[in-house]
Structure formats: C-alpha cells, structure tokens
Amino acid sequence: MRKKKEASETIQVFARVRPLLVSEADQFPEKDVKDIRAVEISSDKEICLKRGRQEYSCPLDGVFGPVNKQEDVFSALHDVVDSVIEGVNATIFAYGQTGTGKTYTMVGRHPDARGTPAAVEDVEPDEGSVFGVIPRAVQRLFDILRQKGTFRMHCTFLEVYNENVYDLIAHHSGIGEKGGHAHSLGIRGAMSSGLPEVMGLTKIGVESPEFLLDLINKCNEIRSIRSTEYNDRSNRSHTILQLILEQEGEGKKGKVKIISKLSLVDLAGSEKWKRSHAKGADDKRIAEMTKINQSLTTLGRCISALADGTSHIPYRESKLTRILQDSLGGNCRTVFIVAISPSIANAEETYSTLRFADRAKQVMVHAVVNEVDTADVTVTQRMRYEREIERLKKLLAQARRESTIAEGDEKEGAALSKPPAPSSHRDTKKPAGQAYRTRVPGPVGSTRQSSRSSLARTSKTEELLRRQVTLLKQSQQNYEAEIDRMKGLLKSKKPGNTRVMKEHLSTLEQENAALRGALEAAEAMVEKERKAREKMRAAIRNALQKQQQAANGGEMSASMPRPLSTMHEGDEEEEAARTRSAEVRASSDGEEGEERRISSAGTQRRWWRRRGRPERR
C-alpha cells in the first residue's frame, strides 16, 4: 500500500450540552435554576464550568447547546465524512457521562422511546431527531459516491461488553448462537500493517443506504442495554461501526485502488460506582460499571500519553483501545463529541469530561490518502490474501530453520562414520615384558554425548511439528463443523439474512481450503523430519560400531552397544560402563598388564595390602 498527501492535524473536539432536566432541578428545590446550572456556553467555541467558587474554561472546536439540532451537529462533521471519500481514514467518537445523550447524538432518538424527558427550558422540537450522526453520514456517503461512479463498500459492526468483543452482524443474521454473547472474538496484529484486527469478524457488502441503515437498527436492538437511574435504555457496551470504502483512482503508474475507512464509535458512559451501589445494584451491574470505567480510564491514559509524546502508549490494556489504536494516534482524522450534563449534581463528571477533551485536542494525528497498487484485487480478497501469504511465509521460514538443523545433524553423523586414522604410537618401542596398549582414536563418551544431543534436537523438532499438525487438524475440524452448521441453516430456511450467511459460508470455505493446504505441508515436514531422524540414527550407529572395532584392535567385542533404535535413555550409562570395561580388558596382559591398569597411588597400596605384600615405592 502506498500512502501520499500526508496532512498533520490535532484531534478535533466538539461539546454538546443537553437541556437541564426537571428531574435534576427537583434534586435542589431550594435553589434557582441558574444556580443549579453548572455549565455555561461562553461562545460557539468555549465552554465554562462552575465548580463551587472555581470556574474552569475549556476552548474547543465547537460547542452545541440545547437549542442546536441534530443537523447543526452533523454540519460541523460532514467535512470529516467527506475526507473518507477522498481516501482518508476517519473516526467519530461520542464520549461522556452516562445519560448525557451520546447515543442520541450518534444514532438518533429511538422509535420506542417513551418521549423526550421533561426539560426546564423550552426547547423547540427537532423533527430530525431520529437521524443522528450515523444515519446522516451513511446517507451523505452514498449520495456523493453515486455521483462519482464505481465503488464498493463493506461493513462491520461489533460491541465491546465486559472487555469481550462480540459480532453484532453475525448474531443478527443467525450466524452466532442465541444470547448474543456466546462467541467472544480475539484480537491479533494484522500481518500486512501490524495494526490490530478482530479475528472472525463478519464483513458484509453494502449496496444501498436503506439496507445498511436497516442492518444498523437491527444490530442496535441486540446491543447490551440496561435500565438505570439516568435513562430507561442505557447502553452498557461500546459499539464500533466501520465502513470500508474501496474506489478506483489514477496513480503514477495508472489505475490504483483507494481504500479508506470510516469508524463510528458510540462509547458507554462513565458512571460513579458509589451512587449505583447505594441504589442496591446487583453484581452484574457492578461488573459492567467496573469494565466500562476501566476501558474509559485506559482511553484517557492513551490520550494523555499521546499528548505528552511518551514512547509507551497503553493500547493493550483494554480491548477498546487495542481495536481503535490507529484511530487515536495513527493514520486517521479523529473527532470527539463530548456529551455534557449542565446540572451541578454532575459537575465532577463534567469536569473530568472537559479535562479529557482538553488533552485530546493536544494529540497530533497524521492522515494520508491510501492507495493500493494491486488494482485487480478487491478489499476483502486483498486482506485475506495478505494474511494467508504472511502465514505461509512463517511456515516456510520455520521449515527452512528445521531443515538446516536436520542437515547439520546429518553431516555430524556422517563425519562420525568415517574410519579413524591409524595411531602412530604403535611404532614406539616398549620395555621388554610389557604389552602394547591399543589407543582408542576418539573418546566414546564424547561421541555418545554428541549423538545424544543431535538426536534430541531432531526429536524436539519432530515433536513441535506434530503439535502443529494436531492444532491444524483441530482448527480444520472446527471450520468444517461451522461450514456444516451454516449449510444446515441455509437448507432449513429459518429467519435470518440469507445473503450474509452465504458470504460467511464462502469465506469459511476459502479459509478452510487454505488451512487444508497448510495441514498437508505440515504433515509432509513431519514425514521429512522422521526420515532425517532415522538416517541420523543409522549414521551414529555405524560410527559407534567402527569406533568399538578400533578400540578392540579390529575384533568385535561381545559387549558391543545395542542399536540406538532399541536403546532407552536409562541404558546409556550402562553401555558406557561396559565400553570402558572392554577397553580395560583389551589393554591388560597378565599381572603386569593389570599393574599398568592401576593409575593412582592410593589404589596401588590397597591392591598390595590385599595380597599381603609390601607396598611398592
């Protein structure tokens, strides 16, 4: 992928202040409304917060008050959406305390909502309140792209609930199990770019805004929602909708493909644990709050680290920041919409939100236009091929390393099998009455140790390969089971999105075919390693036999070591002792030969005392 037209800018931050609710004013019956309101909009780009006797001013890229409508908010963001059409990645976040209107801003008013909560001030009804940033962005993308010409768009939709990642499209389409949270997806670094990607996430082609908006609404229905003291439909998970756009353009070498991505993130709201605990919250809700606050805290730490320019960014401490790593400090235009409550009861949470906004404005991002030279490969195929190519490269590199080890061990065994050169010390004259001792060309112990280490390396390599084959077989069985289940769902004609099922089935079959090829390659490497091990055993066995013949003066000893193929590790010490005993017997000749065999003075004295003779000095 080639990148050009690099542009650096800071993260844009907008604030949206919702109306003061009657329920919030009722908490302070003795105060006036102006005393209950802690937030004031100083200008269209500055907001002021009153904390007791202190005031905190925060300059932003834009501030929207209760009188602003959904269209006003999107009008400040449409240039970011338009940059996706130009080939630049973009991300829009909704951040803030729970109950401040994040989902209302991103998605719009829910059709089944009981109505807008009563507000203290009179606010003109918004006829377009059902259309938030997401539906407006989708509609704008299609309106512009249809005028430009050919394009392709793919969509993914996931949620992060209790630090687990779930595929909303798969669950809605009947691919996932009932309950929505049966299969948690893993995250790994992409081979091509090094950025994190969610494994097994469903990607579906999109051809019309109506189809996409209907899919988004149905997926939002199965999102994790709980009724809280702030609202009846409080989201307890972070959702990430990603639209991957592929277009054709002109490059220096002709036609190229321009690939860009729009990420729309609706974060769960932060919440005080003590307040909910005082209301008698159950363990499940407390666990939800803990995980939500943990991921938001990690997001704040990442923003602070990026603003300070530190070398370590704690992306991996949360699934949310891990998935959105490129959106925070990489190749992406990023916008935060911070939702704020004006009540003094939430002044501390509002202060934390504004501090986060101030830090986010200091983060520098570098957005570029992404061009792909392979114009004949679609987005989905390119990503799949890159992953498969990198995986096969790793298998090939591993096979080469193991083959190098096996060849080195084979050469070592061949060297041991060469006949030893005759010893020159046989021509040396010896005193009369003394026998010549046959010199062993090489230490048998060292040969045996080298052989044992060579065989250990070969056996270890073969064991690793066998484990890899086992894992590949298990993965293939899982793929085949999932393929059979998908075929059964298609034949049963149960309610669900047939188009999504067929695309998912096609993807599974392609990945299963690639997995089958890897399994055959791994089995071939296991067989090759087995043959190399047997060849090495034969070479080492021949080397030991020839050394034993040289030690016995050319005659085969009755105590020749057994073949290594029938020898256990526990018998090696016994074989070594028998070999040393054979050497001693070969070098002995009568009592004088026995005396020469004794090497230490202490052993000599004990030998003479047993025979009742005076010690030799």
Wavefront OBJ file of the C-alpha trace (Angstrom):
o trace
v 0.000 0.000 0.000
v 1.322 3.404 -0.954
v 0.456 6.490 1.107
v 0.691 10.075 -0.055
v -0.712 13.541 0.571
v 0.125 13.413 4.265
v -1.582 16.049 6.416
v -0.994 16.539 10.138
v -3.620 17.997 12.428
v -4.827 17.735 16.000
v -7.848 15.756 17.104
v -10.997 17.848 16.802
v -13.235 18.050 19.873
v -16.828 19.307 19.995
v -19.058 19.583 23.053
v -22.809 19.104 23.172
v -24.701 20.281 26.252
v -28.113 18.699 26.718
v -31.039 20.551 28.351
v -31.379 20.686 32.126
v -33.995 18.118 33.114
v -36.826 18.658 35.547
v -35.702 15.601 37.498
v -32.309 17.232 38.020
v -33.855 20.513 39.131
v -36.055 18.644 41.641
v -32.928 17.477 43.439
v -32.353 21.088 44.587
v -35.812 22.538 45.336
v -34.383 25.380 47.408
v -32.205 26.739 44.566
v -32.984 28.738 41.473
v -32.489 27.236 38.045
v -29.499 29.453 37.319
v -27.812 28.150 40.490
v -28.481 24.562 39.514
v -26.881 25.031 36.109
v -23.107 24.461 36.348
v -22.276 24.810 32.630
v -22.389 27.962 30.599
v -21.628 28.334 26.887
v -19.277 31.326 26.675
v -19.122 31.273 22.861
v -19.540 28.880 19.992
v -16.029 27.566 20.734
v -15.686 27.827 24.505
v -17.463 26.337 27.479
v -17.271 27.321 31.159
v -17.862 25.065 34.168
v -18.604 26.303 37.698
v -17.213 24.108 40.484
v -18.197 25.801 43.713
v -16.231 29.038 43.769
v -13.957 27.989 40.922
v -14.521 28.283 37.192
v -12.946 26.162 34.509
v -12.913 27.357 30.904
v -12.203 24.952 28.045
v -11.692 26.116 24.431
v -12.976 23.606 21.871
v -13.529 23.337 18.123
v -17.246 23.853 18.594
v -19.952 23.924 21.282
v -23.608 22.965 20.774
v -26.249 23.914 23.296
v -29.801 22.704 23.959
v -31.165 24.813 21.094
v -28.954 23.166 18.480
v -30.450 20.337 16.456
v -29.063 17.132 15.012
v -28.475 18.791 11.666
v -26.364 21.507 13.308
v -24.106 18.909 14.874
v -23.620 16.987 11.627
v -22.911 20.159 9.650
v -19.711 20.560 11.697
v -18.678 16.974 10.917
v -19.519 16.473 7.259
v -16.045 17.551 6.106
v -14.597 14.648 8.093
v -17.056 12.287 6.402
v -16.171 13.766 3.004
v -12.474 13.062 3.631
v -13.292 9.324 3.653
v -14.435 9.672 0.038
v -11.061 11.267 -0.736
v -9.296 8.172 0.624
v -8.517 9.245 4.208
v -9.458 7.220 7.288
v -11.752 8.963 9.787
v -13.227 8.193 13.209
v -16.020 9.916 15.144
v -16.361 9.222 18.881
v -19.199 10.010 21.265
v -17.744 10.349 24.774
v -19.176 11.395 28.114
v -21.036 10.523 31.288
v -23.953 8.121 31.113
v -27.282 9.799 30.434
v -25.850 12.819 28.592
v -27.096 11.970 25.092
v -24.228 10.135 23.362
v -26.403 7.543 21.625
v -28.986 10.229 20.816
v -26.236 12.183 19.059
v -24.750 9.222 17.204
v -27.824 7.133 16.343
v -30.811 9.400 16.992
v -33.945 9.132 19.076
v -35.125 5.557 19.498
v -38.575 4.959 17.913
v -39.834 3.113 21.017
v -38.622 5.764 23.467
v -41.251 6.971 25.937
v -40.651 10.504 24.834
v -38.169 13.243 25.481
v -37.502 13.765 29.218
v -39.057 16.928 30.558
v -36.665 19.859 30.348
v -36.647 23.009 32.441
v -36.243 25.350 29.468
v -38.459 25.337 26.424
v -36.687 23.646 23.530
v -38.095 23.622 20.021
v -38.849 20.036 18.911
v -36.362 18.601 16.456
v -38.160 16.933 13.564
v -34.956 15.225 12.504
v -34.128 13.887 15.958
v -34.434 10.279 14.793
v -31.448 10.787 12.494
v -28.153 11.103 14.328
v -24.625 11.290 13.021
v -24.521 7.669 11.805
v -27.604 7.692 9.519
v -26.694 11.132 8.187
v -23.120 10.052 7.441
v -24.326 6.908 5.656
v -26.777 8.861 3.519
v -24.185 11.508 2.628
v -21.622 8.900 1.619
v -23.994 7.199 -0.795
v -25.276 10.476 -2.233
v -21.752 11.589 -3.166
v -20.397 8.196 -4.210
v -23.257 7.519 -6.619
v -22.343 10.699 -8.469
v -18.655 9.793 -8.671
v -19.059 6.341 -10.205
v -17.982 2.828 -9.265
v -17.275 1.974 -5.641
v -17.508 -0.896 -3.187
v -18.418 -0.699 0.483
v -18.144 -3.264 3.262
v -19.457 -3.016 6.788
v -18.526 -4.475 10.187
v -20.360 -3.901 13.462
v -19.127 -5.066 16.862
v -19.559 -4.311 20.533
v -17.135 -4.467 23.445
v -19.020 -5.709 26.500
v -17.218 -6.527 29.758
v -13.909 -6.472 27.842
v -15.154 -9.103 25.389
v -15.649 -8.490 21.675
v -18.877 -9.686 20.009
v -20.001 -9.643 16.383
v -23.420 -7.958 16.151
v -23.924 -8.700 12.440
v -23.243 -12.406 12.899
v -25.666 -12.612 15.815
v -28.414 -10.709 13.991
v -28.043 -12.828 10.844
v -28.330 -16.121 12.707
v -24.646 -16.989 12.376
v -23.954 -16.597 16.079
v -25.599 -18.535 18.878
v -28.631 -17.252 20.713
v -27.972 -14.857 23.512
v -25.554 -12.704 21.559
v -22.578 -13.326 23.857
v -21.817 -16.962 23.029
v -18.683 -16.332 20.972
v -16.115 -13.764 22.050
v -13.733 -12.802 19.258
v -9.993 -12.467 19.617
v -7.679 -9.661 18.525
v -4.339 -10.060 16.769
v -1.945 -7.882 14.854
v -2.500 -7.826 11.103
v 0.429 -9.344 9.180
v 0.387 -6.652 6.492
v 0.135 -3.467 8.557
v 0.876 -4.561 12.124
v -2.347 -2.914 13.302
v -4.801 -4.938 15.382
v -7.679 -6.733 13.719
v -10.589 -8.737 15.124
v -10.411 -12.390 14.114
v -13.553 -13.888 12.566
v -15.416 -10.570 12.337
v -18.169 -10.623 9.720
v -17.697 -8.259 6.754
v -20.755 -7.717 4.609
v -21.066 -5.927 1.303
v -23.355 -2.883 1.224
v -25.091 -1.644 -1.921
v -27.715 0.793 -0.627
v -28.182 3.116 2.356
v -31.572 1.546 3.112
v -30.048 -1.895 3.562
v -27.234 -0.548 5.745
v -29.485 1.573 7.976
v -31.885 -1.332 8.457
v -28.954 -3.561 9.426
v -27.642 -0.941 11.886
v -31.045 -0.551 13.549
v -31.461 -4.314 13.956
v -27.960 -4.681 15.379
v -28.613 -1.851 17.846
v -31.629 -3.796 19.095
v -29.424 -6.656 20.285
v -26.846 -4.373 21.866
v -26.329 -4.733 25.636
v -28.825 -2.337 27.236
v -29.920 -1.868 30.830
v -32.320 0.477 32.563
v -30.549 2.802 35.004
v -31.451 5.776 37.141
v -30.374 8.078 34.306
v -32.466 6.636 31.459
v -34.519 3.603 30.507
v -32.192 2.479 27.711
v -28.633 2.921 28.954
v -26.034 1.249 26.740
v -23.680 -0.955 28.706
v -21.248 -1.644 25.877
v -19.087 0.232 23.394
v -20.145 -0.204 19.754
v -17.887 0.283 16.731
v -19.382 0.552 13.252
v -16.796 0.526 10.466
v -17.492 1.295 6.801
v -14.666 0.199 4.472
v -14.763 2.057 1.168
v -12.965 0.968 -1.993
v -12.699 3.203 -5.055
v -10.717 3.382 -8.265
v -8.389 6.293 -8.929
v -5.459 7.408 -11.047
v -1.901 6.988 -9.781
v 1.570 7.476 -11.208
v 1.525 4.014 -12.758
v -2.053 4.064 -13.944
v -5.186 2.926 -12.175
v -4.977 2.255 -8.448
v -7.420 1.395 -5.720
v -8.074 3.868 -2.930
v -9.143 2.265 0.341
v -10.452 4.268 3.290
v -12.368 3.537 6.469
v -14.966 5.415 8.496
v -15.302 4.321 12.147
v -18.318 5.484 14.143
v -17.895 4.783 17.862
v -20.652 5.064 20.467
v -18.980 4.670 23.848
v -20.723 3.524 27.001
v -20.988 6.254 29.623
v -18.846 6.545 32.697
v -20.682 6.195 35.989
v -19.924 6.581 39.679
v -19.843 3.247 41.469
v -20.906 4.624 44.847
v -24.051 6.199 43.507
v -25.222 2.987 41.859
v -24.127 0.855 44.783
v -26.252 2.979 47.094
v -29.228 2.156 44.893
v -28.738 -1.560 45.515
v -27.070 -2.536 42.251
v -26.568 -6.248 41.660
v -23.222 -7.905 40.981
v -23.741 -7.974 37.220
v -24.296 -4.247 37.023
v -21.311 -3.546 39.263
v -19.161 -5.720 36.967
v -20.465 -3.772 33.967
v -19.600 -0.437 35.552
v -16.156 -1.681 36.523
v -15.327 -2.801 32.991
v -16.765 0.358 31.412
v -14.800 2.634 33.720
v -11.682 0.514 33.198
v -11.806 0.836 29.405
v -12.579 4.569 29.568
v -9.720 5.082 32.012
v -7.373 3.299 29.596
v -8.670 5.509 26.789
v -7.856 8.578 28.903
v -4.379 7.256 29.661
v -3.718 6.649 25.957
v -4.826 10.197 25.136
v -2.604 11.629 27.877
v 0.387 9.579 26.729
v -0.125 10.691 23.122
v -0.472 14.324 24.191
v 2.745 14.112 26.253
v 4.597 12.334 23.459
v 5.738 9.406 25.605
v 7.175 6.322 23.932
v 4.827 3.794 25.567
v 1.098 4.036 24.817
v -1.018 1.544 26.860
v -3.223 0.394 23.959
v -3.113 -3.245 25.045
v -4.614 -2.631 28.473
v -8.134 -2.559 27.003
v -9.866 -4.224 24.061
v -11.414 -0.877 23.117
v -8.127 0.998 22.741
v -6.481 -2.014 21.119
v -9.085 -2.108 18.335
v -9.044 1.675 17.856
v -5.271 2.064 18.053
v -4.990 3.562 14.566
v -7.873 5.974 15.253
v -6.191 7.532 18.283
v -2.679 8.292 17.141
v -2.184 6.928 13.659
v -3.300 7.366 10.070
v -6.744 8.812 10.732
v -8.717 12.018 11.148
v -10.318 11.806 14.577
v -13.220 13.738 16.105
v -14.602 13.533 19.653
v -18.101 14.696 20.547
v -18.187 15.065 24.326
v -21.692 14.975 25.764
v -22.240 17.050 28.913
v -24.908 17.416 31.573
v -25.449 21.020 32.805
v -26.509 20.060 36.342
v -24.338 20.846 39.359
v -25.034 17.307 40.563
v -22.797 16.069 37.732
v -20.163 18.814 37.994
v -17.328 16.433 38.862
v -18.101 14.104 35.932
v -18.375 17.141 33.637
v -15.006 18.391 34.876
v -13.405 15.025 34.068
v -15.003 15.073 30.612
v -13.688 18.571 29.850
v -10.211 17.678 31.057
v -10.291 14.691 28.702
v -11.398 16.986 25.872
v -8.583 19.420 26.583
v -5.984 16.641 26.491
v -7.453 15.162 23.303
v -7.076 18.489 21.496
v -3.318 18.278 22.026
v -2.933 14.938 20.232
v -1.484 15.155 16.738
v -2.676 12.735 14.032
v -1.311 12.176 10.524
v -3.989 11.383 7.961
v -2.967 10.313 4.458
v -4.628 9.065 1.294
v -4.202 5.299 0.982
v -3.583 3.888 -2.476
v -3.261 0.195 -3.348
v -1.236 -0.768 -6.411
v -2.972 -4.121 -6.919
v -5.951 -2.772 -8.855
v -7.333 -6.200 -9.683
v -7.849 -7.305 -6.086
v -10.871 -6.341 -4.029
v -10.661 -5.180 -0.437
v -11.816 -8.411 1.133
v -9.628 -10.573 -1.116
v -6.575 -8.379 -0.529
v -6.888 -8.598 3.239
v -7.413 -12.350 3.101
v -4.519 -12.923 0.697
v -2.118 -10.799 2.757
v -2.934 -12.745 5.907
v -2.537 -16.078 4.104
v 0.735 -15.082 2.401
v 2.293 -13.936 5.672
v 1.170 -17.117 7.423
v 2.683 -19.295 4.694
v 5.905 -17.255 4.810
v 6.210 -18.012 8.515
v 5.646 -21.735 7.901
v 8.274 -21.702 5.135
v 10.816 -19.898 7.340
v 10.199 -22.375 10.148
v 10.597 -25.315 7.757
v 13.896 -23.886 6.482
v 15.253 -23.480 10.011
v 14.291 -27.034 10.912
v 15.751 -28.346 7.635
v 19.049 -26.561 8.410
v 19.208 -28.231 11.830
v 18.487 -31.629 10.303
v 21.189 -31.203 7.619
v 23.726 -30.160 10.253
v 22.968 -33.221 12.364
v 23.198 -35.447 9.259
v 26.652 -34.057 8.419
v 27.745 -34.605 12.012
v 26.638 -38.231 11.833
v 28.439 -38.718 8.512
v 31.647 -37.313 9.994
v 31.435 -39.751 12.880
v 31.036 -42.668 10.462
v 34.485 -42.077 8.838
v 37.136 -44.705 9.770
v 39.729 -43.456 12.271
v 43.334 -42.897 11.174
v 45.885 -45.412 12.488
v 47.733 -44.388 15.613
v 51.432 -43.629 15.283
v 52.280 -44.660 18.817
v 52.263 -48.400 17.872
v 55.777 -47.986 16.382
v 57.156 -46.764 19.689
v 59.437 -49.268 21.416
v 58.239 -50.623 24.724
v 60.280 -52.172 27.553
v 60.613 -55.920 27.475
v 57.784 -57.854 29.057
v 55.247 -55.117 28.567
v 52.352 -55.402 26.133
v 51.271 -52.687 23.783
v 48.033 -50.866 24.645
v 45.612 -50.179 21.788
v 44.815 -46.467 21.669
v 41.190 -45.531 21.026
v 41.022 -42.961 18.194
v 38.312 -40.870 19.847
v 36.566 -40.774 23.202
v 33.453 -42.920 23.030
v 31.794 -40.846 25.741
v 32.090 -37.617 23.761
v 30.794 -39.353 20.628
v 27.825 -40.688 22.543
v 27.133 -37.254 24.039
v 27.248 -35.582 20.614
v 24.943 -38.260 19.232
v 22.519 -37.819 22.106
v 22.361 -34.032 21.602
v 21.843 -34.408 17.838
v 19.027 -36.883 18.305
v 17.468 -34.692 20.992
v 17.369 -31.710 18.617
v 15.830 -33.803 15.856
v 13.255 -35.366 18.179
v 12.314 -31.950 19.562
v 11.794 -30.556 16.053
v 9.647 -33.525 15.114
v 7.581 -33.148 18.300
v 6.955 -29.449 17.567
v 5.850 -30.292 14.051
v 3.499 -32.977 15.335
v 1.938 -30.493 17.746
v 1.451 -28.051 14.880
v -0.255 -30.762 12.845
v -2.566 -31.529 15.766
v -3.546 -27.871 16.141
v -4.135 -27.539 12.398
v -6.350 -30.635 12.432
v -8.395 -29.240 15.324
v -8.806 -25.905 13.519
v -9.876 -27.648 10.339
v -12.426 -29.732 12.234
v -13.854 -26.540 13.744
v -14.070 -24.938 10.304
v -15.788 -27.989 8.839
v -18.260 -28.106 11.716
v -19.066 -24.411 11.220
v -19.479 -24.942 7.461
v -21.882 -27.843 8.063
v -23.863 -25.718 10.509
v -24.095 -22.862 8.020
v -25.263 -25.215 5.266
v -27.873 -26.593 7.630
v -29.148 -23.092 8.412
v -29.421 -22.291 4.715
v -31.310 -25.514 3.999
v -33.673 -25.059 6.951
v -34.734 -21.618 5.638
v -35.008 -20.206 9.129
v -35.440 -16.447 9.593
v -32.187 -14.624 9.012
v -30.173 -12.747 6.475
v -29.510 -15.333 3.733
v -27.109 -13.046 1.926
v -24.904 -12.632 4.983
v -24.978 -16.388 5.597
v -23.845 -17.147 2.046
v -20.993 -14.631 2.230
v -19.924 -16.017 5.573
v -20.091 -19.578 4.206
v -17.960 -18.614 1.196
v -15.358 -17.049 3.486
v -15.277 -20.140 5.699
v -14.797 -22.459 2.719
v -11.899 -20.387 1.364
v -10.174 -20.234 4.740
v -10.767 -23.964 5.221
v -9.109 -24.694 1.859
v -6.075 -22.627 2.879
v -5.974 -24.431 6.220
v -6.097 -27.790 4.458
v -3.086 -26.836 2.334
v -1.146 -25.772 5.432
v -2.040 -29.073 7.113
v -0.711 -31.098 4.152
v 2.502 -29.064 4.157
v 2.973 -29.622 7.884
v 2.401 -33.373 7.551
v 4.985 -33.506 4.762
v 7.506 -31.736 7.013
v 6.810 -34.261 9.808
v 7.493 -37.163 7.438
v 10.688 -35.492 6.199
v 11.846 -34.978 9.790
v 11.129 -38.619 10.634
v 13.239 -39.844 7.715
v 16.077 -37.496 8.695
v 15.971 -38.842 12.263
v 16.144 -42.469 11.083
v 19.028 -41.637 8.745
v 20.878 -39.939 11.599
v 20.340 -42.941 13.870
v 21.853 -45.226 11.234
v 24.878 -42.936 10.763
v 25.511 -42.711 14.518
v 25.111 -46.480 14.912
v 27.724 -47.137 12.210
v 30.094 -44.617 13.789
v 29.857 -46.284 17.199
v 30.411 -49.735 15.722
v 33.574 -48.638 13.887
v 34.955 -46.921 16.977
v 34.278 -50.073 19.004
v 36.146 -52.152 16.426
v 39.102 -49.778 16.637
v 39.079 -49.997 20.463
v 39.189 -53.817 20.380
v 42.040 -53.994 17.865
v 39.805 -54.820 14.939
v 37.838 -57.570 16.710
v 34.157 -57.196 17.511
v 33.592 -57.078 21.242
v 30.919 -59.236 22.766
v 29.714 -56.218 24.667
v 29.149 -54.019 21.554
v 26.456 -51.411 22.178
v 22.955 -52.232 21.106
v 21.474 -50.249 18.193
v 20.194 -46.845 19.240
v 16.745 -47.650 17.886
v 16.368 -50.267 20.680
v 18.271 -48.368 23.386
v 16.495 -46.474 26.128
v 17.907 -43.346 27.695
v 18.302 -45.152 31.022
v 20.653 -47.744 29.432
v 23.217 -45.271 28.144
v 25.247 -45.152 31.371
v 25.338 -48.968 31.487
v 26.577 -49.099 27.906
v 29.288 -46.554 28.706
v 30.475 -48.657 31.676
v 30.562 -51.782 29.535
v 32.571 -49.958 26.893
v 35.153 -48.808 29.455
v 35.394 -52.361 30.820
v 36.094 -53.660 27.307
v 38.873 -51.086 26.897
v 40.480 -52.221 30.153
v 40.345 -55.872 29.167
v 41.869 -55.102 25.784
v 44.814 -53.295 27.395
v 45.591 -55.974 30.029
v 48.158 -58.741 29.611
v 48.754 -60.884 32.701
v 49.592 -59.495 36.099
v 51.971 -56.895 34.704
v 49.189 -55.602 32.465
v 46.914 -55.475 35.500
v 49.532 -53.421 37.361
v 49.755 -50.961 34.452
v 45.971 -50.607 34.526
v 46.182 -49.140 38.057
v 46.623 -45.394 37.719
v 46.531 -43.905 41.221
v 48.952 -44.443 44.113
v 46.125 -44.987 46.612
v 44.653 -47.771 44.535
v 48.097 -49.406 44.249
v 48.571 -49.539 48.026
v 45.181 -51.134 48.575
v 45.949 -53.692 45.878
v 49.250 -54.728 47.526
v 47.761 -54.929 51.005
v 45.078 -57.359 49.834
v 47.817 -59.697 48.631
v 49.922 -59.461 51.811
v 52.924 -57.994 50.026
v 54.935 -54.901 50.973
v 53.909 -51.741 49.215
v 55.847 -50.718 46.150
v 57.501 -47.342 46.404
l 1 2 3 4 5 6 7 8 9 10 11 12 13 14 15 16 17 18 19 20 21 22 23 24 25 26 27 28 29 30 31 32 33 34 35 36 37 38 39 40 41 42 43 44 45 46 47 48 49 50 51 52 53 54 55 56 57 58 59 60 61 62 63 64 65 66 67 68 69 70 71 72 73 74 75 76 77 78 79 80 81 82 83 84 85 86 87 88 89 90 91 92 93 94 95 96 97 98 99 100 101 102 103 104 105 106 107 108 109 110 111 112 113 114 115 116 117 118 119 120 121 122 123 124 125 126 127 128 129 130 131 132 133 134 135 136 137 138 139 140 141 142 143 144 145 146 147 148 149 150 151 152 153 154 155 156 157 158 159 160 161 162 163 164 165 166 167 168 169 170 171 172 173 174 175 176 177 178 179 180 181 182 183 184 185 186 187 188 189 190 191 192 193 194 195 196 197 198 199 200 201 202 203 204 205 206 207 208 209 210 211 212 213 214 215 216 217 218 219 220 221 222 223 224 225 226 227 228 229 230 231 232 233 234 235 236 237 238 239 240 241 242 243 244 245 246 247 248 249 250 251 252 253 254 255 256 257 258 259 260 261 262 263 264 265 266 267 268 269 270 271 272 273 274 275 276 277 278 279 280 281 282 283 284 285 286 287 288 289 290 291 292 293 294 295 296 297 298 299 300 301 302 303 304 305 306 307 308 309 310 311 312 313 314 315 316 317 318 319 320 321 322 323 324 325 326 327 328 329 330 331 332 333 334 335 336 337 338 339 340 341 342 343 344 345 346 347 348 349 350 351 352 353 354 355 356 357 358 359 360 361 362 363 364 365 366 367 368 369 370 371 372 373 374 375 376 377 378 379 380 381 382 383 384 385 386 387 388 389 390 391 392 393 394 395 396 397 398 399 400 401 402 403 404 405 406 407 408 409 410 411 412 413 414 415 416 417 418 419 420 421 422 423 424 425 426 427 428 429 430 431 432 433 434 435 436 437 438 439 440 441 442 443 444 445 446 447 448 449 450 451 452 453 454 455 456 457 458 459 460 461 462 463 464 465 466 467 468 469 470 471 472 473 474 475 476 477 478 479 480 481 482 483 484 485 486 487 488 489 490 491 492 493 494 495 496 497 498 499 500 501 502 503 504 505 506 507 508 509 510 511 512 513 514 515 516 517 518 519 520 521 522 523 524 525 526 527 528 529 530 531 532 533 534 535 536 537 538 539 540 541 542 543 544 545 546 547 548 549 550 551 552 553 554 555 556 557 558 559 560 561 562 563 564 565 566 567 568 569 570 571 572 573 574 575 576 577 578 579 580 581 582 583 584 585 586 587 588 589 590 591 592 593 594 595 596 597 598 599 600 601 602 603 604 605 606 607 608 609 610 611 612 613 614 615 616 617
